[in-house]
């Protein structure tokens, strides 16, 4: 017997037959109930088991599914392929972004970074006395 959504529509066809906003919510809950565990398994494997990153990736994937709910791939085909591809691409993007940023350092007990406790070269000491510009404002141009 085919599974049905909470609004009485077969699960595979649920995304195609949305009338009211409450029906859309029910269809989306059914979409997560059906495909959420598979998304969790995929993102757990891709992230190496980092539970926080796994939950973030699944949440972002489902958010994109909600914002693209009118997408023909989600309506006329199996949404699992679209969800899995989206989750995999989000994981790749997160991995690339993580490696593009400099490494974070931890503070020591006296609330200074380990790098701050090392002696600075003389050339760096004179540069630190100059006033610093905010990184959020562009430098004034000529003219």
ABEGO torsion letter per residue (X at the ends): XBBBBAAGBBAAAAAABBABAAAAAAAAAAAAAAAAAAAAAAAAAAAGGBAAAAAAAAAAAAAAAAAAAABAAAAABBAAAAAAAAAAAAAAAAAAAAAABBBBBBBBAAGBBAAAABBBBAAAAAAAABBBBBAABBBBBBX
